[in-house]
């Protein structure tokens, strides 16, 4: 059985927030920050959910 992604809960919260706010990202910044905090706690490739954030960091 695969391990649960450690940041899955935060990713789901972002989706819920975006749906509730007609996909206006600015209304979900607090939830997005929670995901960023979660991603910062784990080594690269530990969380599939965080892979998009890792790519953004490499590009900047």
N, C-alpha and C positions, 0 to 999 in steps of 0.2 A: 504494500500500500504506500503510495507516494506521501511524502511529508507535506503538511499544510504550509502554504506560503505565509511567512510571518507577518507580511503587510497586507494580506488579502482583505482583512476587515476594513482598513483605511481606504483601500481602493473601492470597495463596495460603498462606503460612505460617500465618496466623491461622486459615484454614479447616481446615488439617491439624491444627493444635493443638486447635481446638475439637472436631473429630471424635474425636480421640484421647482427649480428656478429657471426653467426654459433655456437651459444650457448657457446661462450667463456666468462665465467663470469668475468674474469679480465678486459674485455673491457667495462663492464657495472657497475663498482664499484660506480661511481658517482650517477647513477640512483638507485642503491641498497641502498646507503646511504640516499637518499631522502626518500625512503620508511621507513627506520629505524627512521629517524627524525619524520616522520608522526606518526608512531606507538608509539613513545615516548610521543606524545602529548595527547594520549587518554587512558582512563582507560582500564584495561584488559577486554576482551570480548566485547568491544565496536566495534571493527573492526575484522571481520572474516578474512580478508586479513592478519592481524598481528598475528593470532593465531600460526602460525609456528615459528615466531620469539620469541614469549612468551615461547614456549616449549624449544627452544634452550637456552634461558636465564636461565630457571629453571635447565637444565642439567649441566650447567657450574658452 
